[in-house]
């Protein structure tokens, strides 16, 4: 039985998607149509945008929000992020606002990304993501050590 004032993780996911839609509407002036999918027994939900472009503007964001046995979101893995036009600050603005949304609606400790090349790694490091192997101590299972992390909780930074 769900208590009246209880907010389940699906409600939070809906709110995150709504905030991301507002964010992209404000920055790129397009409807991104963020939604989520996943099964609770997988230990994560995936958030992605269905609408990827409008005229010369493009956004593609695909991320997983992992949760623990108490249904608390514990970290986010950005699987894919791309925005166009490039090199005008839009990507940085979106990522910084995304971090604020995640801080507001979850209790995640950190965000991780696996940059595909040096140019992409430079973008993420410019946005305060760092090389960090401490995640292995937390049981994060990613098939490579070439990951960058951004710590939300200051005691991990």
N, C-alpha and C positions, 0 to 999 in steps of 0.2 A: 504494500500500500504506500503510495507516494503522499507525503505530507504536503499541505498547501504551500508552504513557504520554501520547500526544498527545490533547489535548482539542480537538475541532473546534467550530466555532461553533454547530452544531446541539445539541451537548451542553450548551454554555453557555446556549443559549436554553431548553432543557428545565429546567436548574437555575434560571434566572431565573423561569420560569413556576411552578415548584414553590415558590420562595421567595415569590412574589407570592400564591400560593394560601394559604400559611401566614400571611402578613401580613394578608390580608383575613379569614381565619378568626379570627385573634387580635383584630382591631379591630372587625369588623362581625358576627362569629359567623355567617358564612355561607360556603358553598362558591362561589367565583367561577369556578372552572374556566378558568384562563388557559391559552391555547395560542398557538402561533405558526404563521405560514404565510408563504410567499414563495418566490421562486426566486433562486438565487445570482446569476444574470445581471442581476437588477434592482438589485443593490447595496444592498438592505435586506431586513429581515424585519419583519413586523408581529406585534406581541403584542397580544392582546385577551382579554377575559373573555367566556365564553359565557353564564354565569349572571349575570344583571343585578340580581336582586332576591330578597328574602326578607322577607315581611311588610312592615314600614315602612322597611326598609333597602335602599338601592340603591347600586350601584357600576357605573360604566361607564368603562373605561380602554382606550384604543386608542392605541398608539404604534408608531413605526418605529425600529428600530435600524439605522443605516447603517454599512457597513463599507468598508474600503479594499481595494486590490488584493492585500494580504497577509492578508486575512481578519481584520483587526483592527477591532473596532467602534470607530468614531470619534465618532459623536454620536447623540443620540436626539431625535426629533421627536414630541412628545406631540400627537397629532391631536385627541383628545377625552378629557376627564376630567370626570366628574360623580359626586358622592356625596350621599347623603341618609341621615339628616337633615343639614340645612345649619346653618351658623353655631354649631356646637358643637365645632369643632376637629378633626373627623374628617378633612376634606380635607387640612388641613395635616399632620396626623399621617401620613396615607397617603403624601403627596408626600415628606415628609422621610425616611420609611422606604424609599420607592421609590428615592430618590437613593442611600441607603446600599447597597441591593441592586445598583444599577447600578455603583456604585464597587467593590463586591466582586467582581463577575463580568465586568466589562469594563474597557477602558482608554479609555472615552469621554472626550472633552475637554469637552463641554458638552451641555446639553439646551436645546431650543428649544420655544417654544409660541407660538401665534398666538391671543391672546385675542379673543373676539368682541365684547366691549363693555367699558365702563369698570369695571363691577362685577367682571367676571371678571379684568380687568387688575389691579385692586386686590388681589384674592386672590393672584395670582401674585407681585406685587411684595412683598406681605407675607411671602411665602415665599422672598425673596431672589432672585427673577428680576429682571432689569434690562433697560431699553431699551439696545440695543447694535447699532450698525451695523457693528462690526468683522467680523461673520460674512460680510459680502459679500466681504471679502478672502479668505475661506476657500473661496469657490466654492459657498456654500450657495445653492441655487436655490429660493427661495420667492417666490410671486407678489406679495408685499407687503412693505413695510418695517415694518409694524406687528407686529414680533415681539419677544418677550422671551427672554432667555437666562439660563441658570444655568451658570457655569463650574465644572467638576469639578477640572480641573488648575489649580492656583493661579497658575501663570505667566500664565494668560490672564485672571485675575480683575482 
